[in-house]
Every structure is written in C-alpha cells, then in structure tokens.
Amino acid sequence: MISGLFLFLALLMLALGLTLFSAKLAGVNFATYWLVCFLLTGIAAITALADLALIRRKLRKEQQQLIQSTVEDARSEKAKGSLQKE
C-alpha cells in the first residue's frame, strides 16, 4: 500500500518535471529534483518487494495450517472408521 504512495509521488514528479518545471530545472536543482524522483521510485520498489515477501510468508503459513488441518481431519475420519468397524 505504501509502495503505491511512493510510486504515485514519483510519477507525479516525473510528469511535473517534464512539463511545468522543465524550464525552471537547471544545474543543481535539476540534479536534486531527479535524484529525489529516482529515490522515490527506488523506495517504491523496495517496499513492494517487502510487501511481496510478507504476502509469501503469510501464504506459506496458511498452506502449512491447511495441510495440518487436512491431516488431522483425515486422522479423525480414519479413527471414526476404525471405531465403526469394531
């Protein structure tokens, strides 16, 4: 979610830098402006990768819980079946 905010800010800076501010950006201001835009893009990418890692970890945990509950259900069904045979 926060990566979307950084990406939006970088895209906004890109659009403004190429249109409204293009005549005003020169020298150090030019370098600083585009460095900030580049940094916002990098932060967006890093936070997106962090979000991806969190999602993968959550999915792995949910899959493990699903497998565990399936095994437990199978064991309880097997136990019920063996009790009914006796």
C-alpha positions, 0 to 999 in steps of 0.5 A: 500500500505504501509502495503505491504512495511512493510510486504515485509521488514519483510519477507525479514528479516525473510528469511535473518535471517534464512539463511545468518545471522543465524550464525552471530545472537547471544545474543543481536543482535539476540534479536534486529534483531527479535524484529525489524522483529516482529515490522515490521510485527506488523506495517504491520498489523496495517496499513492494518487494517487502510487501511481496515477501510478507504476502509469501510468508503469510501464504506459506503459513496458511498452506502449512495450517491447511495441510495440518488441518487436512491431516488431522481431519483425515486422522479423525475420519480414519479413527471414526472408521476404525471405531465403526468397524469394531 
